[in-house]
Amino acid sequence: MKHLELSRGVIAESLQIIESLRTTIGVRR
């Protein structure tokens, strides 16, 4: 169960990073 929680956290972090990257790209454009 711990492994599943860890993977969930990693997915949430990656999603946040992708969102921030999208916003930076949008601002640059």
N, C-alpha and C positions, 0 to 999 in steps of 0.2 A: 504493500500500500504506500509505503514511503516513496518508493521509486516513482509511482504514478503521480504523487503530489509534486515531486521534484520536477518531473517532465512538464507538469502543468505550469509550474512557476517559470520554467525556461521558455515555454510557449508564450506566456503572458509578457515576459520581458522582451522577447523577439518581436512580438506584435507592437509593443510600445515603441521599440527602436524603429520599426518600419514606419509607424505613424509619424514619428518625429522627422525621419528622413523625407517622407512625403511632404510634410509641411515646409521643410527647408527647400526642397526642390520647387514647390509651388511658389514660395517667396522669391526664389532666384528668377523664376520665369516672370 
